[in-house]
Amino acid sequence: MSKILIVDDDLALADVLVFTLRRAGFETLLAHNGSDALELFAREAPDLLVLDWSLPGMDGLEVCTRIRSVSNTPILMLTVHQSDDDVVAALEAGADEYVTKPFSPRQLVARIRSLLRRTIGETKGALTVGSLTLHLERRKLVAPGHPPTHLTRLETRLMQALMQNPGRILPAESLVFRVWGQGGATQEMLKQLVYRLRNKLAHIAADRSLLENVPGEGYVLNLPDQAPGN
């Protein structure tokens, strides 16, 4: 039975979440502020966090950042914020999923199960294509002559999908499914993820040709020795 840590200062909503997740077969833990959430996380080692953005004192972004600095436990962020900047902030803090309020409890349970399946099913070991090696479990990309690049969970999934299809244009819809699962994200969220990954890989391909956007078609990984202009 998976253990879910719910962090929300809205007592009524927290009770609904606890009831919904227990009925769905999950074990639940509950915290109403960031400090208690960090303490429970350290003591109970939950399998997943359902984390509200707007918490008193230490907000959800800070909680997310602190947990992500020590753990790869999947985090689903709940929030009323839905602008592109808000989505980027949550993803950059390390959130794996981003669900806006109000939401359907059934859809939330489906998102949690999908996220747990993806997490449990993530392949260990390494994937090598050309001169690039992606260490899946450690979420680290290595290229000769460059320092290792540490990736988030979502960046690792995106890089894995691209490295499994080098030189092949992958449609945005396909990448959204591979990274987030069915109905887990939008193409705008993919665009922001690609943007962040490109910035991290700038030391390997400064002209950003490594991860190329093909307008109207999708994205393609050009190996360093095959990138346009090289």
Order of alpha helices (4+ residues) and beta strands (2+ residues): beta-alpha-beta-alpha-beta-alpha-beta-alpha-beta-alpha-beta-beta-beta-beta-alpha-alpha-alpha-beta-beta
